């Protein structure tokens, strides 16, 4: 007997929308997430207070009796229609009729000299730390990388009295202008973008600009930036970097779902190549909040068998997908960034493997076996995307545990006699 | 027809790499055909335990000889080979197994392998994370641990320095004493051909008695000092002996990185490489019976591999009776890393008509194999 009709993995926007819509049709729904609160990375609550949009979806999921399983990390799929999750206080297995993977995305890190110094961190990572109490008031912060996330992080930091020195956006001015014109077709997005830019008044937003080196003795003291012909050094306490997002596809891969171009491949009902396994949101391709919500709604309806209701949302999804394509095009990492790391720059920070050693191998598997690149506790989540960008190698198969998991969790389940 | 080599080796695992190094060192021209990364098959899947095993007189002779070769070379390995003389502790759970410890010690002493008996208190002091109330252990201090893929790469590198050639990314489709036919249809002619393709050897040399025996391993995050020796339960022998049932045994190894490798499992008839959740659970439960503190450690990866098993637990080293120019160097089961160096010596000794350091007869492919129970 399954524990629920629809099981949703991930409680960000896509997961919340999926769980709510599935539950509205009368299906029994459970939602698991490794965080203590729903909302995902984008709606991560500061001191227990979720943003307004998030609160609405969370409230609606609660109203429809979505069972909320917090602090639970999926690590294996021990049998068909069952997954195993690890919680702080133990392990449990969940059975389902339909599964929705709303596993979101993570930041892409690109290595450059000094990127492993303390206080160089992910842009989203710094924001998450600030939300959970890291004091940023008066701290000098440089935000670098690519994409709208940099603006959102800058806004948050500014609101919390940080001294945001500048935003270094690697994309060209012309790419952003072209993107801005396309925004005009999306009034909601335009307002959001204008709102962000307005809030950023006073923070220099430099296009075609990127960090070439982070410097400091024991921790970050300054960053050297490059823009066109000009190179200069900016003193700072934190360097927040994010070169776009990478879909989290590990659980989909573990289940055997087909991946395409680094994302979970889905059909028009958001169903993956495996019957009754659906996926929505950033895991199926980076597209932003609105697309994640509508994909989540479609997946929720479809997974609960309400495919006609799912169909009513296709037009909206098409609109947001066009926006997502424009976004991807405008902020695609530039070729020049491949030249940032030197041969001695670390690519894999878990196992201290330099670019030179990785480059001497013929592919991912050889690099793993002969240099241990990607073999540390992050399981290649950080260096995998970097190596794919730098050398074009795609990482190989996924095996359980898909997250580092306590030995006792791997052994709690009674094996059949 | 391309250039003819003295020796063409199918398989760039540790056995193929060691054979290439040995043959090249003897002045022979060598080519190695390997479709994947060097040491990417069972070599990468195994633990890398250099160990003297006393399952049979021939097994003791081979493992002891090969371990001597490893010990003599310990100083020359680059750091990434991670040769650590960690020693093995054969852990006895009860009085019956303690009797086995004594028997084993006498066997080792007779062949000059250092070994000492630890009582319960000495065992607890040596490995405080083992469960209390174990009966004792046999400590074999000169056993070692290596990182096999880099050991294989190092040996092959040495062969290349002596003029050997690697046909990387190419697969052998057919073998005969005359050479290797590749998947792309081309032919690599040679005076002697060596099948060193591990558990896949029967697909290139049909009819040989080698079966796949699947194993699982788990590696943890870094916990330096949690374990000091390679720890193996004495019951391991019972597990390794059985030719029929699936079995698990407590087998934990400290890596130079501070990580722990946890094994072991043995399965016949499992042809696919995916993780078997039940075997993994059984294996880790067995490990926790001996070492309860493992429960709280974090596992970061699991994988499987295929040992090349023969009915009498001894490898096949030497020419095939039906084709004296076609050599086999396979069937090492769980001892391929340990016995790779001795295998390479015995292969080169036979094809160069040198006098081997130990008798080769027990390992010749034409031998009558007594099935182990």
Interface residues (C-beta under 8 A of the other chain):
Chain A: X76 X78 X79 X351 X361 X362 X363 X365 X366 X369 X370 X371 X375 X376 X377 X379 X399 X400 X401 X404 X405 X406 X407 X408 X410 X411 X413 X415 X416
Chain B: X36 X37 X38 X39 X40 X44 X80 X149 X150 X153 X168 X169 X218 X220 X221 X257 X262 X274 X275 X277 X278 X280 X281 X282 X284 X285 X287 X288 X294 X295 X296 X297 X298 X299 X300 X301 X302 X303
